[in-house]
Amino acid sequence: MAGVEVRNAKETDASFIAWVELTATRSHLPRGFYDFAFPGDEAECLERIRSVACTRALSMAHWSNFLVAEVDGQLASGLSGYEPTKRGPDTMPVAMMEALGGAGWTEEHIGEVFNRMTPFLTCVTESPEDAWVVEWVATKPEYRGHGLIRRLLTDILDEGRRRGYRRSQISVLIGNTPAQRAYEGAGFKVEDEKRHPEFERVFGCPGIRRMLRSL
């Protein structure tokens, strides 16, 4: 595709990054992690995600982890890569507390958010300390099928290699066959999976697969 630029994200891209994160969590399903964490109006949900991406706390959802692809100057695709010892899943509660507290949410309401996250946590995959983690992968519908994710994956894996990592990890919801095939095409192989009946009851799929590849 002509006119494609892959670059590091900027804080001004945060609204697009919020869309990437929401779309990635939905995967092939009608609703995902963020829909349950922040139920209701989608615009409000996106604003909550944007605020989490812009906290002072550097979490796995922070905008600075991202690469984005522009097509003729329009944001089209994005993904993130992060170091699990610095920005792993355990950083998310801190960022969410900061973002929601700053928006005036009470401790009770924040507690309800974390309670709604519980079914998802049953299948969260482990992130080994020596694996560069790729996360939050999504492309706008009108730009799909043009190899943008392949380009982004190449660059984000190069970044992990530059940081000294020798393998990389990515996760996929069980049943998202197109995404799994795309990651297999990029050299990832299924390492293991987590399944839980509560996860399947809430999200409509059995669980999450963890995929690894050498760098």
C-alpha positions in Angstrom: 0.0 0.0 0.0 1.4 3.4 -1.0 1.7 6.3 1.4 2.3 4.2 4.5 4.3 5.5 7.4 5.1 3.5 10.6 6.1 5.6 13.6 6.2 5.8 17.3 2.9 6.9 18.8 2.5 10.4 20.3 0.3 11.4 23.2 -1.9 13.2 20.7 -2.7 9.8 19.2 -4.3 8.7 22.5 -7.8 8.7 21.2 -6.8 6.4 18.3 -4.9 4.2 20.7 -8.0 3.9 22.9 -9.9 2.6 19.8 -7.0 0.1 19.1 -7.2 -1.2 22.7 -11.0 -1.5 22.7 -11.0 -3.2 19.3 -8.2 -5.5 20.3 -9.9 -6.6 23.5 -13.1 -7.4 21.6 -11.1 -9.6 19.2 -13.7 -11.6 17.2 -16.4 -11.1 19.8 -19.1 -8.5 20.3 -17.7 -7.3 23.6 -14.3 -7.5 25.3 -12.5 -6.7 28.6 -13.1 -2.9 28.4 -16.8 -3.2 27.6 -17.3 -5.0 30.9 -14.9 -2.8 32.9 -16.6 0.4 31.6 -20.1 -0.6 30.5 -22.5 1.8 28.8 -22.0 4.4 26.2 -19.1 3.6 23.8 -17.9 7.1 23.6 -17.6 7.2 27.4 -15.8 3.9 27.4 -13.3 5.2 24.8 -12.7 8.3 27.0 -12.0 6.1 30.0 -9.5 4.0 28.0 -7.8 7.2 26.6 -7.4 8.5 30.2 -5.8 5.2 31.3 -3.4 5.4 28.3 -2.3 8.9 29.4 -1.6 8.4 33.1 1.7 9.4 34.7 1.9 5.7 35.7 3.6 3.8 32.9 1.3 0.8 32.3 0.9 -1.9 29.6 -1.8 0.4 28.2 0.3 3.5 28.0 0.4 5.4 24.7 4.2 5.4 24.7 4.3 1.6 24.2 2.7 1.9 20.7 3.7 2.0 17.1 1.1 3.3 14.7 0.7 3.1 10.9 -0.6 6.0 8.9 -1.9 5.7 5.4 -1.8 9.0 3.5 -1.7 10.8 6.8 -4.6 8.9 8.4 -4.2 6.7 11.4 -5.0 3.2 10.3 -3.4 0.6 12.5 -1.5 0.1 15.8 0.0 -2.2 18.3 2.2 -2.1 21.4 5.3 -3.8 22.7 6.5 -3.6 26.3 8.9 -5.0 28.8 7.0 -7.3 31.2 9.1 -6.4 34.3 8.4 -2.7 33.8 4.9 -2.5 32.2 3.3 -5.9 32.7 -0.4 -6.6 33.7 0.3 -5.7 37.4 0.7 -2.0 36.3 -2.9 -1.8 35.0 -4.6 -1.3 38.4 -2.3 1.6 39.3 -3.0 3.3 36.0 -6.7 2.7 36.3 -6.9 4.0 39.8 -5.1 7.2 38.7 -7.3 7.7 35.7 -10.6 7.0 37.4 -9.7 8.8 40.6 -8.7 11.8 38.5 -12.1 11.7 36.8 -13.9 11.9 40.2 -14.8 8.2 40.5 -15.4 7.1 44.1 -13.6 4.2 45.7 -16.8 2.2 45.6 -17.2 2.8 41.8 -13.6 1.9 41.1 -14.0 -1.3 43.2 -17.0 -2.2 41.0 -14.7 -1.9 37.9 -12.2 -4.3 39.4 -14.9 -6.7 40.3 -16.2 -6.7 36.7 -12.6 -7.5 35.6 -12.5 -10.8 37.7 -13.7 -13.2 35.0 -11.1 -11.9 32.6 -8.3 -12.4 35.1 -9.1 -16.2 35.2 -7.3 -16.6 31.9 -4.7 -13.9 31.8 -1.5 -15.4 30.5 1.9 -15.4 32.2 4.5 -13.0 30.9 8.0 -14.5 31.4 10.6 -11.8 32.3 12.8 -12.7 29.3 10.0 -12.3 26.6 9.2 -9.0 24.9 5.4 -8.7 25.0 3.4 -7.6 22.0 -0.2 -6.5 22.8 -3.2 -4.5 21.6 -3.2 -5.2 17.9 -5.9 -3.7 15.6 -6.5 -2.1 12.2 -9.3 0.1 11.0 -11.7 -1.9 8.9 -11.2 0.1 5.7 -7.4 -0.6 5.9 -7.4 -4.3 6.6 -5.9 -6.8 4.2 -3.1 -4.5 3.2 -0.2 -5.9 5.3 -0.2 -3.1 7.9 0.0 -5.5 10.9 2.8 -7.4 9.2 4.8 -4.2 8.9 4.0 -3.2 12.5 5.0 -6.6 13.8 8.3 -6.5 12.0 9.1 -3.1 13.6 7.9 -3.9 17.1 9.9 -7.2 17.1 12.9 -5.3 16.0 12.5 -3.0 18.9 12.3 -5.9 21.3 15.5 -7.3 19.8 17.2 -3.9 20.2 16.3 -4.0 23.9 18.1 -7.3 24.3 15.2 -9.8 24.2 15.7 -13.1 22.5 12.0 -14.1 22.3 8.6 -12.5 22.1 5.1 -13.3 23.4 1.7 -12.5 22.0 -1.7 -13.7 23.2 -4.9 -14.4 21.2 -8.5 -15.3 22.3 -9.3 -18.9 21.5 -11.4 -18.9 18.4 -9.9 -15.9 16.7 -8.5 -18.0 13.9 -7.5 -15.2 11.5 -5.4 -13.5 14.2 -3.7 -16.7 15.2 -2.9 -17.5 11.6 -1.4 -14.0 11.2 0.8 -14.4 14.2 1.8 -17.9 13.1 2.8 -16.3 9.7 5.0 -13.9 11.7 6.8 -16.8 13.4 4.8 -17.3 16.6 3.8 -20.7 17.8 1.2 -21.7 20.4 2.9 -22.3 23.7 -0.1 -23.0 26.0 -3.6 -21.8 26.8 -5.8 -21.0 29.7 -9.5 -21.9 29.8 -12.1 -21.2 32.5 -15.9 -21.7 32.6 -16.4 -18.2 34.1 -14.4 -16.6 31.3 -16.5 -18.5 28.7 -19.7 -17.6 30.4 -18.9 -13.8 30.3 -17.0 -13.4 27.1 -18.3 -16.2 24.9 -15.0 -18.0 24.2 -13.1 -20.6 26.2 -10.0 -18.6 27.1 -6.7 -17.3 25.9 -3.8 -18.8 24.0 -0.2 -17.7 24.6 2.1 -17.7 21.6 5.9 -17.3 21.5 8.7 -16.9 18.9 12.4 -16.4 18.9 13.8 -13.0 18.1 
